Amino acid sequence: MRRSQSKASSLTHEWKEAEGTLTVGIDLGDRYSQSCVLDSQGDIIAEGRIASTQDALEKYFKNVARVRIAIEAGAHSRWVSELLSSYGHEVLIANPRNVQLITESVRKSDRVDARALARLARVDPSLLSPLTHRKSATYPHMAQLRSRHVLVRSRTSVVNAVRGMAKAAGFRLPACSTETFATKVSPLLPDDLKASLLPLLETIVTLNLQIQKCDRAIYHLAKYKYPETERLRQVSGVGVNTALEFVLTIEDPHRFQKSRQVGAYLGIQPMQRQSGDSAPQLGITKAGNSRLRALLIQCAHYLLGPFGKDCDLRRWGVQLAARGGKNAKKRAIVAVARKMAVLLHRLWITGEKYEPFRRSDVVQMVA
C-alpha cells in the first residue's frame, strides 16, 4: 500500500500521476477537512488536510480529472458539493443516519472517517445512502422560513421568561395570545418588577413586528413565486408556511414514483426491526426535514381538533383515535400527518381540485 505524505501540497501532484479511477473521501470540518484518495485497487495514494475554504478546494480539485468524491452531510456539505460538482466531479453526500460505520465507530477520527467514506464510495455508493441538497436558488426562500421560526421561538422564550419571573414573585399573569401579551401584561406588572421586565416586553413588541414582516414576505413569496402552494392550501389545516415548506423541501414532485413514498422521505413512517417471528411496533423514523414534519403534525392536530373542518381525512383520523389503547390519539395524529403529506403531493402532481368527501361519495355511490 502506497501512501503519500500527509501534506496537502502533495495531493495534486499524486493525482496527476495516478492512473485509473480515483475515489476521494473528505471529512468536512469547520476550519480544516481531512481527505483520503484511493486508486482503482483501493490503495491509499494520498492523504492530507485541506482548509475548508473555497480557495483551498479550488486549488486541489479544480484542475484534477473527474473523480468520485464522498462527503458527509453537515453544515458545509451544501456549498462544498456545489463547488466540487462545478469542477466536473461526481459528488456523493452521505447520510450520517445510515452510515453507522462512521457515526458509531469505536476508533473515530477525521482520518478514519475520510478513509471510510472513500472506501464505501469506491465499493458501492448506495452504502452511503446519498442525499441531495436543495438548489441554491431556493435556499434563500427556505432561509426566510427558518428566520421566522427562530423569531417565533425567541418570542415564546421571552414570554415564558416573563411569566416565570412574575410567578416567582407571587403574581400569575392572565392567559392571552403572544401578539397581545405585552399590551395586556404591562399594566399588571408590580412596580418592583417593571424595571426588570419592561425591556423584555419591549423585545416582544419588536419580535411581533419582525414576525409580521416575515409573514408578509412569505405570503408574497408563496403567491407569486410558488403559486402551486395555493393548491395545497385547499386541505383544511394547511397554511401558507406549511405549503411553502412542503414545496421547497420536495422541490421536484416527480422525484417520487408514488406519492406514498413522501411519508417515508419525511420520516413519518414506522421503523422496522423484524427478525424471525419478532416484529415489534416501533416509533416513526424521524428522518428528513424535521421542521416540515413538525408542521404536518401541527396540521394534523388542528384537523382532529374542535376547529378542524369535516372531511374524509378527519373522519378517518377520528375513527383511528377511537379504537382506544395506549397512545391511540397520538398514533392517529401521526397517521393523519402521513396521509396529509401523501395528499399534498398528489394534489401537486395531478393539479386536481381537492375533494374533501371524495371517499365518502364513492362509498355512497357503490352502496
ABEGO torsion letter per residue (X at the ends): XBBBBABAAAAAAAAAABBEBBBBBBBBBAABBBBBBBBAAGBBABBBBBBBBAAAAAAAAAABBBBBBBBBBBAAAAAAAAAAAAAGBBBBBBBAAABAAAAABABBBAAAAAAAAAAAAAABAAAAGBBBBBBAAAAAAAAAAAAAAAAAAAAAAAAAAAAAAAAAAGBBBBBBBAAAAAAAAAAABBAAAAAAAAAAAAAAAAAAAAAAAAAAAAAAAAAAABAAAAAAAABBGBBAAAAAAAAAAAGBAAABABAAAAAAAAGABBBBBBBEABBBBBBBAGBEBAAAAAAAAAAAAAAABAABBBBAAAAAAAAAAAAEEBGAAAAAAAAAAAAAAAAAAAAAAAGBBBBAAAAAAAAAAAX
